[in-house]
Amino acid sequence: MKLREALELDKEQLESLRDELLAKAKESKINAYIGFESSGNGVPILIKDNIQVKDWSVTSGSKILQGYIAPYNATVIEKLKDSGFAPMGRANMDEFAMGSTTESSYYGPTLNPHDNSRVPGGSSGGSAAAVAEGIALAALGSDTGGSIRQPAAYCGVVGFKPTYGKVSRYGLSAYASSLDQIGPITQDVTDSALLYDAIAGHDSKDSTSAEVEHTSIYENLDSNKKYTIAVIDNYIQEANDDIKEAYNKAIEALKVRGHTIIHKQMSNTKYDIATYYIIATAEAASNLGRYDGVRYGYRAKDVKNTKELFFKTRSEGFGDEVKRRILLGNFVLSSGYYDAYYLKAQKVRHLIRDEFNKIFDEADLILSPIAPSIAPKLGSTHDPLEMYKSDMFTIAINLVGLPAISLPIMKNKDGLPIGLQLIAKAFNEQPIFNAALSLEREVNYNN
Ligand code: GLN
């Protein structure tokens, strides 16, 4: 059932829908849910484990937050409730949203519903896998460098990363504050617009929230609008054959629908990964400083003094990937290295932005891959650098604060989904949804 249909149900029907989903979720083997809480009546929405729901446990997939109960609702939760939705269930995720596979979760990995030997992507892997498995109608995820779009692509569902500042981050556990955005993961583009409308809008509780009025995307959906769409020719060279095939298929489909395709190059893409992993880890090192065993969740036992309390709590409470990033973040921020790494990364961030803006002088949208391959096998990503490299197509969007939607285009010969993304100028989100809807209709992924 789609969200738009569920919104028509009465109270009793909603209750039985909720029971049915929960029963299926409890039986499911993919470990997408890590909790089955539910709060209020409304169309049930699965919530990633880094978004506060009052009185629910919220742990960001980490041991260090075990036992912590959210004292208030995130703004997105209040907004969901105002629009006829209700939070139901906790979605698994990579610890503190650091990862691309959902394997770094304290609760163990989530499995890809299309092939249980593969990852669902990450970090919002629980959210995307649950929607694909049919145990959630829709979910909220968060995207710092691809964490909504990439799992959506690996699982064959739709994920939208809003313009930075369009959705309040109040009540979202911070990973990298200048990059994080909450967004919807849904079965199709229309539901994505609907759920996005529910959570978007200015919030005085978030100082980075944009003071712009949100105009309903859902009510203005128009798949007949024609756009100029840029394809970045050097981008696609980095992807494997499955992705190239989907890319060509999407280009043909967009042409059939009357859109104009133009060809462009981007030269700064080679700096994306380095820039992102300097800025994201620097911000993470500072954001995660608050988890010290005093204020939140887990506290180490048998300690002699405060220093040892901090040391032991953090050593025992954080997983390897989180520790690696805290170390890296503190390194790039330390005196002597700050200018060489952090400051330089901020400068490169501007160059990347300028390059995107130049393309948007001529194009309404950009079509791009999400990941260089289909979902990898569980346990196959041993080298952290290799994992970081797989983010090459998604992270620039966050560095620049742009909106982008990930939608499924086709399955490869083994039945594994391939998704691509449409990217637009900041705050120019209607064209993304209109073009995505036309592409969705033309490629007809679900049939
Ligand atoms: N894979 C990226 C990272 O590990 C992005 C994660 C995210 O968007 N939260 O940082």
Boltz pocket constraint, residues with backbone or C-beta under 6 A from the ligand:
constraints:
  - pocket:
      binder: B
      contacts: [[A, 96], [A, 97], [A, 98], [A, 99], [A, 100], [A, 122], [A, 123], [A, 142], [A, 143], [A, 144], [A, 145], [A, 146], [A, 147], [A, 148], [A, 175], [A, 280], [A, 387], [A, 391]]
      max_distance: 6.0
